[in-house]
């Protein structure tokens, strides 16, 4: 049976990301979409936060991590997010879509999409 998934969509975080000098001097918005395996059945039965993946906890951790560092590449940012979620939140699978809105003229957003397993 396929596992349940919890998702966070459009988590916007201000950070320094890019290879150009100005990108390291001026914060930009990064948008994260996250999908994580979880067991929703247990939480559905008990209706208790301790029986599920706490998406608020995941979001706060991503805000702290992404907002508290400087990155040259969006790929490095996405990989760091994936590794934190796998290790600190005990999930077996995570999909991270990290995007830089407005990074290229004429495109709504650019970014990377990675999937990792524990």
Buried (B, 14 or more C-beta within 10 A) or exposed (E): EEEBBBEBEEBEBEBBBBEEEEBBEEBBBBBBBBBBBBEBEEBEEEEEEEBBBBBEEBBEBBBEBBEEEEBBEBEBBBBBBBBBBBEEBEBEBBBBBBBBBEBEEEEEBEBBEBEBEE
